[in-house]
């Protein structure tokens, strides 16, 4: 999950960099102090990652104890796992939205972008759930092949880092980068402070 969370913050960077700057001085930015917002937003992602990890361990245990010849049971276990992933993702998105926005330049866009990453993940997980639901239970070879494709393709669909990797340092205000670097709940994001 560590790399996935890093990818989330990197995706945020591109969204922030495309927001444009305002003419407000820092005293007029509305929202919560950057450190408070960052703590709550990162805690939401941390809770999400822990929930996804726990649910994945449970799914693996369930699949291990399932009857290997009952592909309907296996499919239902996969679909139930994706249902839970989607609920966890919705809860995390709601928690991030509930954190409000940081009182930094483009704070509203940053908060929206941070939350929209989870909305995008929800769409990917919803599509994966539909693919899992459609796995052919009457053809074991096709089932296994489809399940492998689903498992192998999902990380690639959630990998948002490629175009964003180098843009983070220039994208977020230094106060927010510093808050990320100093907040223990954000350590999975790998954000480093830089001096302006």
C-alpha positions, 0 to 999 in steps of 0.5 A: 500500500505504501507505493499506492499512497505515494501515487495518490499524493503525486496525482494531487500534485498535477491537479494542483499545478493545473489549478493556476495561481490566485492574486490573494496574499497568504493572509486571505486564504480561507480554510484550516491551518495546513498542519491540521488539514494535512493531519486529517486528510492523511489520517483518512488515507492511512485509515483507508490503506489499513482497511484495504490491507485488512480486507485483502488479508481477509479475502486471501484467507477466504479464498484459501479456505474456499472450495476450489471447485466452486467457482461461484463461491470464489467469484462471490468472494471477489465481488464481496471484497470489491464491495468492501473496497468501494465502501472503504474508498467512499468513507475515506473520500468523505473523511477527506472532504470533511477535513475542509481545505487548507488555508494555503494558496489554491486550498480549495482546489488542493482539497478537491483534488485530494478527494477526487483521487479517491473518487477516481479510485472508486471508479476503477474499483467499481469497474473491477467489481463488475469484471469480477462479477462477470467472471465465467463460473462454468469455465475454470480456465477462463475464470482463472485467466480472467481473475489473473488479468483483473489482479494484474491490471488493477495496480496499473489502473491505479498507478497515477504516478508517471506524469506526476512524479517530478511535479510535486515539489513545484506544485504544492505551497511550501507550507503544505509540503512542510505539513506533509513532511512533518505529519506522521500520518503522511509518511506513506506519501513520501513528501519532502520539504524544500526551501523556497 
